[in-house]
Every structure is written in C-alpha cells, then in structure tokens.
C-alpha cells in the first residue's frame, strides 16, 4: 500500500476514490471499501482512500471533537490489511480549509488525483464552509464526463446503525460485545513497549507499559485482553492477559493515562516491541484503594476473573 501526504504530485494511475475520516474502520466503512474494491476491479483502476489529518473537527473546534477510535497508524494498518492500493492523507490546516468546493473538485480530484470513480456517504460535505455536497459532485461528473459518483447507504446490524459514535458510546459503557459487533473485530489499541516505573513488578505483577497515540481514549478501566505481536520476533503470536487503562489513582497523583498489560505465564524482555491490545471484556472501573495490600488483593481477583473468562471463551 502506498501512502501519499501531499496532493502536489499528480497521480498518473486513474483512481477509484472514497473520502472520509474512517475512524475505527468499522463494518460500515468495510462495506464501503469492499464496494470501492469491486468498482476498481471492474474498471481496472487502483483503489484510493482520502483521509484528513488532523480530523477537521480537531482543527476547527479544539477540545470539542470526539475521541478517536483509531490513531493514524492503526488506521493505516487496517487499510493495508484490507488490501487498499493507496491512501491520500490531506493535511488539514487553515489553507486547506479555505479551498473552495469547486477547486477541490477540479484541481484535487480531477487533475491531481485523476479520479475516475467516487464513492461517498449521502451526507458528504466538502470545501470552504462545507458548501460542496453530493449534488455538486454529480453535476461536475455529468458536465465533464471524467468520473462517476456513487452514494453509499447507511449500514446497519440488527437494526443498529453502524457508526463511530455508536462504537464510542458502547466502549464508554463497557459494552465490549456491542463494540465488537459494530467493528467486526475486538476494539484494539497498539503501541510500543516503553520503560515504566517498575512499580507493578515490585508488587508482584510485572506489566508491559504500552505507549499509545490516543490523547483521549474512548474507554477506561480494567479489561481482559488478548495481545498480538505485530512484528517478526520470538514472541508468541497471541498472548492473554489483563490490562489497566487509567491514571492508577492508588499509587500516582498524575492525570496521565497509562496502558499497562500483565501477560499470563510470560517472562521475557520485550522493550521496543510493537504490540496490539485487543479489549475483550471489561472487568471493572478503575478505583482508588486505601493501601497497597488492598490493591494487590484486587489485582489477584482481576487476574483470576480474566483467566476464568478465557476458560469460558
């Protein structure tokens, strides 16, 4: 998969394009990408996804944008797994926000990206002040004859509309089953193992401290997890454990969120490894305990409950 971070260099290969933020790359997104791939195969052209970084709402309304389900790296990893040919990352800034809808179509879509077929949602808006819509795209497509425009309908499962918002709400409520149904896979976060303060090891429960890119993750608490090794190494491909995603209120006064994973029956040095943590089941919310002895007793219960979960599943 090729990743482009500028639209300055024209694409010589004609493209089947879809545009969006694709946060979570959920089942609705996956259905959209499958339709994109089928069109590209039919027309013998390449598939391309256009995304924006940062998310326009993060840029235009700092502090008011929704929490991200996936970091940019996680999103690109999923696109690669889905066999997308190209990803066009548009840097969203003041200059980009001022591009008119007409210029976006003629200069970026037609001249630079060489678009021949497009798939968008029925509520797709673009250009300065969001004046561009599906009707405008179709009008240009008809006038120029250069590209076709298709619209993707909403995607639902069991009468539930699949959306990033619905997944955020499920994760915030600790409903991992619903989140997994809407995503088509367990919710996950990935990152490299970094040095921690070794306190968990001193307490008798060594953990992997995972550096993640989410400043405001959509879930917090203590979870049953499955950990996937994302690199060629001597690690097992899949490992089981229990994870804490929170601020560790019993032992720390900081508000910094930490993702720590205790892997069962595991004793290897893994600093620097890139791991994916799949959140399978929420055990409880994070709590502040009166002393370390009470905390240790609760950690033992968490480990026991997590192992029991795996026995049943």
C-alpha positions in Angstrom: 0.0 0.0 0.0 1.3 3.4 -0.9 0.8 6.4 1.4 0.8 10.0 0.0 1.0 13.0 2.2 0.7 15.7 -0.5 -1.5 16.3 -3.5 1.1 18.3 -5.3 2.3 15.4 -7.4 -0.4 14.3 -9.9 -1.3 10.6 -9.9 -0.8 9.1 -13.4 -2.8 6.0 -12.5 -6.6 6.6 -12.5 -8.3 6.0 -9.2 -11.4 4.7 -7.6 -11.7 7.0 -4.6 -13.6 7.3 -1.4 -13.3 10.2 1.1 -13.8 10.3 4.8 -12.3 10.0 8.3 -12.9 6.3 8.7 -12.4 6.4 12.4 -12.5 2.9 13.7 -12.7 1.4 10.2 -15.9 -0.3 11.3 -18.2 -2.7 9.4 -19.9 0.2 7.6 -16.6 1.5 6.5 -15.5 -2.0 5.5 -18.7 -2.4 3.3 -17.8 0.9 1.7 -14.2 -0.2 1.0 -15.5 -3.6 -0.4 -17.7 -1.7 -2.9 -14.7 0.5 -3.7 -12.5 -2.5 -4.5 -15.2 -4.1 -6.6 -15.5 -1.0 -8.7 -11.8 -0.6 -9.1 -11.5 -4.3 -10.2 -14.4 -3.8 -12.7 -12.8 -0.6 -14.2 -9.2 -1.9 -13.9 -8.0 1.1 -11.8 -6.4 1.5 -8.4 -8.2 2.0 -5.1 -7.6 5.1 -3.0 -8.8 6.4 0.3 -8.6 10.1 1.1 -8.4 10.9 4.8 -7.7 14.1 6.7 -5.1 14.7 9.4 -5.9 16.1 11.9 -9.6 15.4 11.8 -11.3 18.7 10.6 -13.2 19.0 13.9 -10.0 18.6 15.9 -8.6 21.5 13.9 -11.6 23.8 13.8 -13.0 23.0 17.3 -10.2 22.0 19.6 -11.4 20.3 22.7 -14.9 19.7 21.2 -14.1 17.0 18.7 -15.0 13.3 19.5 -12.4 10.9 20.9 -10.6 8.9 18.2 -11.2 5.2 18.0 -8.1 4.7 15.9 -4.8 6.5 15.6 -3.4 7.3 12.2 -1.0 4.4 12.3 -3.8 2.0 13.4 -6.0 3.2 10.6 -3.3 2.7 8.0 -2.5 -0.8 9.3 -6.2 -1.8 8.9 -6.3 -0.3 5.3 -3.2 -2.3 4.4 -4.9 -5.5 5.8 -7.9 -4.7 3.6 -5.7 -4.6 0.5 -6.2 -0.9 -0.3 -3.8 0.3 -3.0 -3.3 3.9 -2.0 -4.1 6.3 0.9 -4.0 10.1 0.3 -3.5 11.9 3.6 -4.6 15.6 3.4 -3.0 17.8 6.0 -6.0 19.8 7.3 -4.9 23.3 8.2 -6.1 26.9 7.5 -5.0 26.8 3.9 -6.8 23.5 3.2 -9.9 24.7 5.0 -10.1 27.7 2.6 -10.1 25.6 -0.6 -13.4 26.2 -2.4 -15.6 23.2 -3.3 -15.1 23.9 -7.0 -11.3 24.0 -6.7 -11.4 20.8 -4.6 -13.2 19.0 -7.5 -11.3 20.4 -10.5 -7.8 20.7 -9.1 -7.5 18.0 -6.5 -10.0 15.3 -7.5 -9.8 15.6 -11.3 -6.3 17.0 -12.0 -4.1 15.8 -9.2 -5.7 12.5 -8.1 -7.0 11.5 -11.6 -10.3 10.2 -10.1 -12.5 8.1 -12.4 -15.0 6.7 -9.9 -16.1 8.0 -6.5 -18.0 6.6 -3.5 -19.2 8.9 -0.7 -21.8 8.9 2.0 -25.1 10.7 1.4 -24.2 13.4 3.9 -20.8 14.1 2.5 -19.8 17.8 2.5 -16.6 19.4 1.4 -14.9 22.7 0.5 -14.7 26.0 2.4 -17.7 26.4 4.7 -18.8 22.9 3.6 -20.8 24.2 0.6 -19.9 21.2 -1.5 -22.3 18.2 -1.5 -23.2 15.1 -3.5 -25.4 17.1 -5.9 -22.4 19.3 -6.8 -20.1 16.3 -7.3 -22.7 14.7 -9.6 -23.2 17.9 -11.5 -19.4 18.1 -12.3 -19.3 14.4 -13.1 -22.1 14.9 -15.6 -20.6 18.1 -17.1 -17.0 16.7 -17.5 -17.7 13.0 -18.1 -14.4 12.3 -16.3 -15.7 10.5 -13.3 -18.8 8.8 -11.8 -20.2 9.3 -8.4 -21.9 6.7 -6.3 -23.5 7.1 -2.8 -23.2 4.6 0.0 -26.4 4.0 2.1 -26.3 3.6 5.9 -25.1 0.3 7.1 -27.0 -1.4 10.0 -26.7 -4.6 12.1 -29.7 -5.9 14.0 -31.5 -2.6 13.4 -28.5 -0.7 14.8 -26.9 1.9 12.5 -23.2 1.2 12.5 -21.3 4.4 13.2 -18.2 5.6 15.0 -20.4 7.4 17.5 -22.3 4.2 18.4 -19.0 2.5 18.9 -17.7 5.2 21.2 -20.9 5.0 23.3 -20.6 1.2 23.6 -16.9 1.5 24.7 -17.7 4.2 27.2 -20.4 2.0 28.7 -18.1 -1.0 28.8 -20.2 -2.9 26.3 -17.4 -4.7 24.5 -19.7 -7.2 22.8 -21.6 -4.5 21.0 -18.4 -2.6 20.1 -17.0 -5.8 18.6 -20.2 -6.4 16.6 -20.1 -2.9 15.1 -16.4 -3.0 14.4 -16.3 -6.6 13.1 -13.4 -7.3 15.4 -12.4 -6.6 19.0 -11.6 -2.9 19.8 -7.8 -2.5 19.9 -5.0 -0.1 20.6 -1.4 -0.5 19.6 1.9 0.9 20.5 5.5 0.1 21.5 6.6 -1.2 24.9 8.4 1.5 26.9 10.0 1.7 30.2 7.7 2.3 33.2 8.3 2.9 36.9 8.5 -0.9 37.6 6.0 -0.5 40.5 3.8 -3.3 39.2 6.8 -5.6 39.1 7.6 -4.7 42.7 4.0 -5.6 43.6 4.5 -9.0 42.0 2.7 -8.4 38.7 5.1 -7.3 36.0 3.4 -5.3 33.2 4.2 -4.1 29.7 3.8 -0.3 29.6 2.4 0.5 26.1 2.9 3.9 24.6 -0.2 4.8 22.7 -1.2 7.8 20.5 -4.7 8.4 21.8 -4.8 11.5 24.0 -8.4 10.8 25.0 -9.1 7.0 24.5 -12.8 6.1 24.3 -12.6 3.6 27.2 -11.1 3.3 30.7 -10.9 0.7 33.3 -9.6 -2.9 33.9 -10.0 -5.3 31.0 -9.5 -8.9 29.8 -7.2 -8.6 26.8 -5.6 -10.5 24.0 -2.2 -9.2 22.9 -1.0 -9.6 19.4 2.7 -9.4 18.4 2.8 -7.1 15.3 6.5 -7.8 14.4 8.6 -10.7 13.5 10.0 -11.9 16.8 10.3 -14.8 19.1 7.2 -13.7 20.9 4.0 -15.9 20.8 1.7 -14.5 18.1 -1.2 -14.3 20.6 -0.9 -13.8 24.4 -3.5 -13.5 27.1 -3.6 -11.0 29.9 -5.3 -8.3 31.9 -4.9 -4.6 31.2 -5.4 -1.4 33.1 -6.1 1.8 31.1 -6.3 4.7 33.5 -4.4 7.0 35.9 -3.5 4.5 38.6 -5.1 6.5 41.4 -3.9 4.4 44.3 -0.2 4.8 43.5 0.0 8.0 41.4 -1.2 11.6 41.7 -0.9 12.3 37.9 -3.8 12.6 35.5 -1.7 10.9 32.7 -3.4 7.9 31.2 -1.3 4.7 31.2 -2.0 1.4 29.4 -0.4 -1.5 31.3 -0.8 -5.1 30.4 0.0 -8.1 32.7 0.6 -11.1 30.4 -0.1 -14.5 31.8 2.7 -17.1 32.1 5.1 -14.7 30.5 8.7 -13.7 31.4 10.6 -12.1 28.6 12.2 -8.7 28.0 10.1 -7.0 25.3 11.0 -3.3 25.4 10.7 -1.8 22.0 8.2 -4.4 20.7 5.1 -3.1 18.9 2.0 -4.9 20.3 -1.7 -4.7 19.6 -4.0 -5.0 22.6 -7.5 -6.4 21.9 -10.0 -5.4 24.6 -12.3 -8.4 25.0 -14.2 -7.8 28.3 -14.4 -5.1 30.9 -13.9 -6.4 34.4 -14.5 -3.1 36.4 -13.8 0.6 36.6 -10.6 1.9 38.0 -10.7 2.5 41.8 -8.6 4.1 44.4 -7.7 1.8 47.3 -6.7 2.7 50.9 -3.4 0.8 50.7 -1.2 -1.4 48.6 -2.4 -4.6 50.3 -6.0 -3.9 49.2 -4.8 -3.1 45.7 -2.7 -6.3 45.5 -5.7 -8.3 46.6 -7.9 -6.7 43.9 -5.2 -7.4 41.2 -5.2 -11.0 42.2 -9.0 -11.1 41.8 -8.7 -9.4 38.4 -6.3 -12.0 37.1 -8.4 -14.8 38.4 -11.5 -13.4 36.8 -9.7 -12.8 33.5 -8.4 -16.4 33.4 -11.9 -17.6 34.1 -13.2 -15.5 31.2 -10.7 -17.3 28.9 -11.8 -20.7 30.2 -15.4 -19.9 29.2 -14.5 -18.4 25.8 
